[in-house]
Amino acid sequence: MSEREEREKAFIELHEKYAQTIDGLRRLTQSERANQLGKQRLELVLKELGSMPDNVPTYKQIGRAYFLEPKSELLSTGAKSIATMGSDLENFKQSKSAVEQKLKEIQKEIQEMAK
């Protein structure tokens, strides 16, 4: 292989790596946004549920069915879910920053190769 062919092959590989990284970043951003919306929705539901009297019948959805469940149980389950979603959001942010750093490195490599 000539030097030119090797450089072209390396450039193509870098470009593919760049495209994969961009796709991964997009997926991470979408997952982070979905998690954030779910957390906000759950916080709103818990706020509304908290303002209701304790003797109100509450139901938990499991699949297509609804089952009677005490309000206190729903509140505690919701609080645990919010905590889990919060830690998941932190993990998304860390992963996103790592992917963004990787993306910058790939961009630098492409720029160096283009010189």
Contacts in CASP RR format, 6 or more apart in sequence:
PFRMAT RR
TARGET T0000
AUTHOR 0000-0000-0000
METHOD contacts of the structure
MODEL  1
MSEREEREKAFIELHEKYAQTIDGLRRLTQSERANQLGKQRLELVLKELG
SMPDNVPTYKQIGRAYFLEPKSELLSTGAKSIATMGSDLENFKQSKSAVE
QKLKEIQKEIQEMAK
1 9 0 8 1.000
7 113 0 8 1.000
10 113 0 8 1.000
11 110 0 8 1.000
11 113 0 8 1.000
14 106 0 8 1.000
14 109 0 8 1.000
14 110 0 8 1.000
14 113 0 8 1.000
15 110 0 8 1.000
17 106 0 8 1.000
18 103 0 8 1.000
18 106 0 8 1.000
18 107 0 8 1.000
18 110 0 8 1.000
21 99 0 8 1.000
21 102 0 8 1.000
21 103 0 8 1.000
21 106 0 8 1.000
22 103 0 8 1.000
24 99 0 8 1.000
25 96 0 8 1.000
25 99 0 8 1.000
25 100 0 8 1.000
25 103 0 8 1.000
28 92 0 8 1.000
28 95 0 8 1.000
28 96 0 8 1.000
28 99 0 8 1.000
29 96 0 8 1.000
31 92 0 8 1.000
32 89 0 8 1.000
32 92 0 8 1.000
32 93 0 8 1.000
32 96 0 8 1.000
35 85 0 8 1.000
35 86 0 8 1.000
35 88 0 8 1.000
35 89 0 8 1.000
35 92 0 8 1.000
36 89 0 8 1.000
38 85 0 8 1.000
39 82 0 8 1.000
39 85 0 8 1.000
39 86 0 8 1.000
39 89 0 8 1.000
42 78 0 8 1.000
42 81 0 8 1.000
42 82 0 8 1.000
42 85 0 8 1.000
43 82 0 8 1.000
46 75 0 8 1.000
46 78 0 8 1.000
46 79 0 8 1.000
46 82 0 8 1.000
49 58 0 8 1.000
49 71 0 8 1.000
49 74 0 8 1.000
49 75 0 8 1.000
50 71 0 8 1.000
50 75 0 8 1.000
52 58 0 8 1.000
52 71 0 8 1.000
54 71 0 8 1.000
54 72 0 8 1.000
56 71 0 8 1.000
57 68 0 8 1.000
58 68 0 8 1.000
58 69 0 8 1.000
58 70 0 8 1.000
58 71 0 8 1.000
58 74 0 8 1.000
59 66 0 8 1.000
59 67 0 8 1.000
59 68 0 8 1.000
59 69 0 8 1.000
60 66 0 8 1.000
60 67 0 8 1.000
60 69 0 8 1.000
60 73 0 8 1.000
60 74 0 8 1.000
60 77 0 8 1.000
END
